[in-house]
Amino acid sequence: MKNILKISALFLMGAAGACLSAYAEEPAPNRVLVVNPKGEYKSFVIDYTDQVKFMTIPGRVGVDVELFEIGLDFMTVSFIRTEACYTYELAILPAAVAAEIDDISMLSFVPLDGSGILNEDFITIPGTDQIATVSQIELEAGQDYTIAVVCYDTWGIAAGVERYDFTVPENAPSLNKPARKFVLPETGNSQLKLIKK
């Protein structure tokens, strides 16, 4: 009986040693993956990574949007960044299309729109000459739309998506202007493209 116990103990020790040996021979990890809830990831080579840090940006990274007038081919608007928002991009989408795009996908979708990164506030003050207009956006009367805004923090990280829904009035006016651009009377020379998808 003692021999059977000795043989069993030796067998278990050998199996444990083989497992440890196999584990020790497996190469050490050489990549760091950061994975979002959709399973999309960014990877980094460990040999080229000096530090991994976690940080907090205080406050909401966002843009407050106010619509003053909506036409078939223009909008009078204000885009005002929060203190934590450094830059932003936006797109004007049919509401049904925007509803099908979740926030994580919107982070990639809006930059494809081609409007470009905006790094200043565009403010309309009713009753003054300070009016920010988005023109030639080809909207349809009575239809629902969403302004989707991707907001970036000071590190250039897309930190959030904001959505602002609106309906074009049935009797919406038209400017009938051919160019798509921001018109900013307060600076006189700032014109940025805004393309509607």
Disulfide bonds with the S-S distance in Angstrom:
none
